[in-house]
Amino acid sequence: MVPIAPGAVPLLGHTPALLRGRWDFVSSLRAHGPIVRIRVGPKELYVLNDPALVRCVLVEHADTVERDGFFKQARLHIGDGLAASDGPLHRARRRTLQPAFQRSRIGAYVDVIRRRAEDASAQWLPGSTLALDREMSELGLTTLGRLIFGEDPTADAAVAEVRRSLPVFIQEVFTRTVLPEWARRLPTPGNRRFAETGGRLRDAIAAAVDAGSGQGLLGEFVGMGMSPEAVRDEVVSMLIAGNDNTNATLSWVFHEIGRDEDVRKRLHAELHEVLAGGPPIAENLGALVYTRSVVDETLRLYAPWLVVRRANRDVDVMGHHIPADGDVLYSHHALHRDPELFPEPERFDPDRWAEPGFRGRARGVYMPFGAGVHRCVGEHLFLAQIVTTVATVCARWHLEPVPGKPSRPRTSALPRPGHLPVRAIRRRD
């Protein structure tokens, strides 16, 4: 029998503890065993604290412990792309799309990413105060649009629509996954806004598909023989999966670089040595070892709160019984703060990634891109975008956090920056 975590109260279960501090709560569960049950009202959930159990569920039991009802609801609104699909359809689509995201193909997109970062940072005035979170959101949206639709002027309309509609569309999708069906049918302002933004976004994608653009990832998808509807669904999936993660990660990377002088100096020294005054290109990204460590440490520290899966039948996970329809939870946030592997887990320390053998030891615990059949297909492109953007911006600018303005992550599944004002200082060294 899987034990129940202590602290449950009658009727409410562990709900009060979650409301008091859900980030701390999931980390505290590690002390109570490799797997524990928690109660949210009358519902019981199985929380995996052991990374070996997490990997077992994600890899060995991927057909038994599936994505939960949240994804099934999201699929109604965003289609059958990789972001929400499951089972045989997901596997088939993943096999089709995988070649477009192989490491050997990513180099073609580095110049696109660099040009977008150069264009955005060229608008900054030395000494001006920037809202870093908003700057990275705008940059991320534009870059994502150009990666998908290409840089040809014929893609301008699609990219503009992505910048206009995607943030609203994503917010409304998440709202609709928790609304009952009758509420989604009401003529409310939110429902009308969702219909309008979703319609504009799909029309822009459909127009780009019909145009047969050979540029960007859209051109890759069209060339794979998928139907126009399938291409549209995968573009929507990529827009949703690539937006918040990229924008939040860039914001936190620059935040950490800006507030730690030693990290900043060492990163600038590496850029000076590797780039030698030139731009980052695909051939020298691999030499930016310390920059990559900064990115990896950011992904460790600012990890998602909780991922939910649901057992479609009774399953035994390394000796632990989970019943059919049981919800299975694990937390990247908690796994990435295991003090046995990550000493002083709350400290931002890129040097931990340079320790001999550390990356090998961390492989089973550090999972920013997931594992198994749902591992992020765009992992290599995401890392190339973050490293290239950081190298491009930091070669020219120091983004200094404004004193007296501490940032706190917004309460959500992904720790998003709430307020990150910085001062743009032009580098002279």
ChimeraX attribute file (.defattr): number of C-alpha atoms within 10 A of each C-alpha:
attribute: neighborCount
match mode: 1-to-1
recipient: residues
	/A:1	9
	/A:2	14
	/A:3	13
	/A:4	18
	/A:5	20
	/A:6	13
	/A:7	13
	/A:8	17
	/A:9	14
	/A:10	10
	/A:11	11
	/A:12	14
	/A:13	20
	/A:14	21
	/A:15	17
	/A:16	15
	/A:17	17
	/A:18	14
	/A:19	10
	/A:20	10
	/A:21	11
	/A:22	17
	/A:23	20
	/A:24	14
	/A:25	15
	/A:26	23
	/A:27	19
	/A:28	13
	/A:29	20
	/A:30	19
	/A:31	10
	/A:32	14
	/A:33	15
	/A:34	18
	/A:35	23
	/A:36	21
	/A:37	22
	/A:38	22
	/A:39	20
	/A:40	17
	/A:41	15
	/A:42	9
	/A:43	12
	/A:44	16
	/A:45	18
	/A:46	24
	/A:47	28
	/A:48	24
	/A:49	26
	/A:50	16
	/A:51	21
	/A:52	15
	/A:53	20
	/A:54	26
	/A:55	19
	/A:56	15
	/A:57	25
	/A:58	21
	/A:59	16
	/A:60	15
	/A:61	17
	/A:62	20
	/A:63	17
	/A:64	18
	/A:65	25
	/A:66	21
	/A:67	23
	/A:68	20
	/A:69	15
	/A:70	15
	/A:71	20
	/A:72	16
	/A:73	18
	/A:74	20
	/A:75	21
	/A:76	13
	/A:77	19
	/A:78	24
	/A:79	19
	/A:80	24
	/A:81	23
	/A:82	25
	/A:83	24
	/A:84	23
	/A:85	21
	/A:86	23
	/A:87	13
	/A:88	10
	/A:89	12
	/A:90	18
	/A:91	14
	/A:92	12
	/A:93	18
	/A:94	18
	/A:95	10
	/A:96	14
	/A:97	19
	/A:98	11
	/A:99	14
	/A:100	17
	/A:101	17
	/A:102	15
	/A:103	13
	/A:104	11
	/A:105	12
	/A:106	18
	/A:107	17
	/A:108	13
	/A:109	20
	/A:110	21
	/A:111	16
	/A:112	19
	/A:113	26
	/A:114	23
	/A:115	16
	/A:116	19
	/A:117	23
	/A:118	15
	/A:119	11
	/A:120	16
	/A:121	17
	/A:122	11
	/A:123	8
	/A:124	16
	/A:125	13
	/A:126	13
	/A:127	13
	/A:128	10
	/A:129	17
	/A:130	19
	/A:131	13
	/A:132	24
	/A:133	24
	/A:134	18
	/A:135	16
	/A:136	21
	/A:137	20
	/A:138	15
	/A:139	23
	/A:140	27
	/A:141	24
	/A:142	19
	/A:143	24
	/A:144	24
	/A:145	25
	/A:146	25
	/A:147	22
	/A:148	23
	/A:149	26
	/A:150	24
	/A:151	16
	/A:152	12
	/A:153	8
	/A:154	13
	/A:155	22
	/A:156	15
	/A:157	14
	/A:158	24
	/A:159	25
	/A:160	15
	/A:161	18
	/A:162	24
	/A:163	19
	/A:164	15
	/A:165	18
	/A:166	20
	/A:167	17
	/A:168	15
	/A:169	24
	/A:170	20
	/A:171	11
	/A:172	19
	/A:173	19
	/A:174	15
	/A:175	15
	/A:176	21
	/A:177	19
	/A:178	14
	/A:179	11
	/A:180	9
	/A:181	11
	/A:182	7
	/A:183	12
	/A:184	17
	/A:185	10
	/A:186	11
	/A:187	10
	/A:188	11
	/A:189	9
	/A:190	15
	/A:191	16
	/A:192	14
	/A:193	16
	/A:194	23
	/A:195	15
	/A:196	13
	/A:197	21
	/A:198	22
	/A:199	14
	/A:200	19
	/A:201	24
	/A:202	20
	/A:203	15
	/A:204	20
	/A:205	28
	/A:206	18
	/A:207	15
	/A:208	19
	/A:209	22
	/A:210	11
	/A:211	11
	/A:212	13
	/A:213	20
	/A:214	16
	/A:215	16
	/A:216	20
	/A:217	22
	/A:218	23
	/A:219	18
	/A:220	18
	/A:221	23
	/A:222	19
	/A:223	13
	/A:224	13
	/A:225	11
	/A:226	15
	/A:227	12
	/A:228	15
	/A:229	16
	/A:230	17
	/A:231	24
	/A:232	27
	/A:233	22
	/A:234	23
	/A:235	25
	/A:236	23
	/A:237	20
	/A:238	19
	/A:239	20
	/A:240	18
	/A:241	17
	/A:242	20
	/A:243	19
	/A:244	19
	/A:245	18
	/A:246	20
	/A:247	23
	/A:248	23
	/A:249	23
	/A:250	25
	/A:251	22
	/A:252	25
	/A:253	21
	/A:254	26
	/A:255	22
	/A:256	20
	/A:257	24
	/A:258	20
	/A:259	15
	/A:260	12
	/A:261	12
	/A:262	11
	/A:263	20
	/A:264	20
	/A:265	12
	/A:266	14
	/A:267	24
	/A:268	22
	/A:269	15
	/A:270	19
	/A:271	24
	/A:272	14
	/A:273	12
	/A:274	18
	/A:275	19
	/A:276	10
	/A:277	11
	/A:278	11
	/A:279	18
	/A:280	24
	/A:281	19
	/A:282	16
	/A:283	9
	/A:284	12
	/A:285	19
	/A:286	13
	/A:287	14
	/A:288	19
	/A:289	15
	/A:290	20
	/A:291	26
	/A:292	21
	/A:293	19
	/A:294	26
	/A:295	22
	/A:296	19
	/A:297	21
	/A:298	23
	/A:299	23
	/A:300	23
	/A:301	20
	/A:302	21
	/A:303	24
	/A:304	22
	/A:305	21
	/A:306	18
	/A:307	15
	/A:308	19
	/A:309	23
	/A:310	21
	/A:311	22
	/A:312	17
	/A:313	14
	/A:314	14
	/A:315	18
	/A:316	12
	/A:317	15
	/A:318	10
	/A:319	9
	/A:320	13
	/A:321	14
	/A:322	21
	/A:323	15
	/A:324	14
	/A:325	14
	/A:326	21
	/A:327	23
	/A:328	24
	/A:329	21
	/A:330	23
	/A:331	22
	/A:332	27
	/A:333	25
	/A:334	26
	/A:335	26
	/A:336	26
	/A:337	21
	/A:338	19
	/A:339	12
	/A:340	8
	/A:341	16
	/A:342	17
	/A:343	12
	/A:344	12
	/A:345	16
	/A:346	12
	/A:347	11
	/A:348	17
	/A:349	18
	/A:350	18
	/A:351	12
	/A:352	17
	/A:353	19
	/A:354	12
	/A:355	9
	/A:356	9
	/A:357	9
	/A:358	13
	/A:359	13
	/A:360	10
	/A:361	11
	/A:362	14
	/A:363	10
	/A:364	14
	/A:365	20
	/A:366	22
	/A:367	18
	/A:368	18
	/A:369	15
	/A:370	17
	/A:371	17
	/A:372	15
	/A:373	17
	/A:374	21
	/A:375	15
	/A:376	18
	/A:377	22
	/A:378	20
	/A:379	17
	/A:380	16
	/A:381	20
	/A:382	18
	/A:383	16
	/A:384	22
	/A:385	26
	/A:386	21
	/A:387	24
	/A:388	27
	/A:389	24
	/A:390	24
	/A:391	25
	/A:392	24
	/A:393	18
	/A:394	20
	/A:395	24
	/A:396	19
	/A:397	19
	/A:398	21
	/A:399	26
	/A:400	22
	/A:401	23
	/A:402	16
	/A:403	10
	/A:404	6
	/A:405	11
	/A:406	11
	/A:407	14
	/A:408	12
	/A:409	15
	/A:410	12
	/A:411	14
	/A:412	12
	/A:413	14
	/A:414	19
	/A:415	22
	/A:416	22
	/A:417	21
	/A:418	15
	/A:419	17
	/A:420	22
	/A:421	21
	/A:422	23
	/A:423	22
	/A:424	22
	/A:425	17
	/A:426	16
	/A:427	13
	/A:428	8
	/A:429	8
